[in-house]
Amino acid sequence: MSWIYLIVASVFEIGWPVGFKLSQTLAHQRALWIAFALVCMALSGFFLWLAQRDIPIGTAYAAWTGIGAAGTFLVGIWFFGDAASLGRWLGAVMIIGGVITLKLAN
């Protein structure tokens, strides 16, 4: 169950930079998207706290930030037109590989 909490935490970790980005692009809804980002931060932290009851802190934190970073990278490409160079994709694959390695070594 702890890894499910960690995945949920990571999804909320993706939500807060997306909320901040949308607050910059949709100025008429700035407060709404900042509030969304803050709620995502709180929920991300809460689920990370739950996950850390059974997952070592280093593994949990590295996986949480890695999944969040890779997920935010994908959202940036798919929805915000961020660059999708080979080097950026390689970096994202290495992050995901590191998270998988942490899980398997746990």
TAGI-V554666 format. One record per residue. N is the residue number from 1. RES is the residue in one letter. SS is DSSP state (alpha for helix, beta for strand, coil for the rest). PHI is phi as a letter, one per 20 degrees, with the letter a starting at -180 (* if undefined). Layout:
n=N res=RES ss=SS phi=PHI
n=N res=RES ss=SS phi=PHI
This chain:
n=1 res=M ss=coil phi=*
n=2 res=S ss=alpha phi=f
n=3 res=W ss=alpha phi=f
n=4 res=I ss=alpha phi=f
n=5 res=Y ss=alpha phi=g
n=6 res=L ss=alpha phi=f
n=7 res=I ss=alpha phi=f
n=8 res=V ss=alpha phi=f
n=9 res=A ss=alpha phi=g
n=10 res=S ss=alpha phi=f
n=11 res=V ss=alpha phi=f
n=12 res=F ss=alpha phi=f
n=13 res=E ss=alpha phi=f
n=14 res=I ss=alpha phi=f
n=15 res=G ss=alpha phi=f
n=16 res=W ss=alpha phi=f
n=17 res=P ss=alpha phi=f
n=18 res=V ss=alpha phi=f
n=19 res=G ss=alpha phi=f
n=20 res=F ss=alpha phi=f
n=21 res=K ss=alpha phi=f
n=22 res=L ss=alpha phi=f
n=23 res=S ss=alpha phi=f
n=24 res=Q ss=alpha phi=e
n=25 res=T ss=alpha phi=e
n=26 res=L ss=coil phi=d
n=27 res=A ss=alpha phi=g
n=28 res=H ss=alpha phi=f
n=29 res=Q ss=alpha phi=c
n=30 res=R ss=alpha phi=g
n=31 res=A ss=alpha phi=f
n=32 res=L ss=alpha phi=f
n=33 res=W ss=alpha phi=f
n=34 res=I ss=alpha phi=f
n=35 res=A ss=alpha phi=f
n=36 res=F ss=alpha phi=g
n=37 res=A ss=alpha phi=f
n=38 res=L ss=alpha phi=f
n=39 res=V ss=alpha phi=f
n=40 res=C ss=alpha phi=f
n=41 res=M ss=alpha phi=g
n=42 res=A ss=alpha phi=f
n=43 res=L ss=alpha phi=f
n=44 res=S ss=alpha phi=f
n=45 res=G ss=alpha phi=f
n=46 res=F ss=alpha phi=f
n=47 res=F ss=alpha phi=f
n=48 res=L ss=alpha phi=f
n=49 res=W ss=alpha phi=g
n=50 res=L ss=alpha phi=f
n=51 res=A ss=alpha phi=f
n=52 res=Q ss=coil phi=f
n=53 res=R ss=coil phi=f
n=54 res=D ss=coil phi=c
n=55 res=I ss=coil phi=d
n=56 res=P ss=coil phi=g
n=57 res=I ss=alpha phi=g
n=58 res=G ss=alpha phi=f
n=59 res=T ss=alpha phi=f
n=60 res=A ss=alpha phi=f
n=61 res=Y ss=alpha phi=f
n=62 res=A ss=alpha phi=f
n=63 res=A ss=alpha phi=f
n=64 res=W ss=alpha phi=g
n=65 res=T ss=alpha phi=f
n=66 res=G ss=alpha phi=f
n=67 res=I ss=alpha phi=f
n=68 res=G ss=alpha phi=f
n=69 res=A ss=alpha phi=f
n=70 res=A ss=alpha phi=f
n=71 res=G ss=alpha phi=f
n=72 res=T ss=alpha phi=f
n=73 res=F ss=alpha phi=g
n=74 res=L ss=alpha phi=f
n=75 res=V ss=alpha phi=f
n=76 res=G ss=alpha phi=g
n=77 res=I ss=alpha phi=f
n=78 res=W ss=alpha phi=f
n=79 res=F ss=alpha phi=d
n=80 res=F ss=alpha phi=d
n=81 res=G ss=coil phi=m
n=82 res=D ss=coil phi=f
n=83 res=A ss=coil phi=f
n=84 res=A ss=coil phi=c
n=85 res=S ss=coil phi=f
n=86 res=L ss=alpha phi=g
n=87 res=G ss=alpha phi=f
n=88 res=R ss=alpha phi=f
n=89 res=W ss=alpha phi=f
n=90 res=L ss=alpha phi=f
n=91 res=G ss=alpha phi=f
n=92 res=A ss=alpha phi=f
n=93 res=V ss=alpha phi=f
n=94 res=M ss=alpha phi=f
n=95 res=I ss=alpha phi=f
n=96 res=I ss=alpha phi=f
n=97 res=G ss=alpha phi=f
n=98 res=G ss=alpha phi=f
n=99 res=V ss=alpha phi=f
n=100 res=I ss=alpha phi=f
n=101 res=T ss=alpha phi=f
n=102 res=L ss=alpha phi=f
n=103 res=K ss=alpha phi=f
n=104 res=L ss=alpha phi=f
n=105 res=A ss=alpha phi=e
n=106 res=N ss=coil phi=f
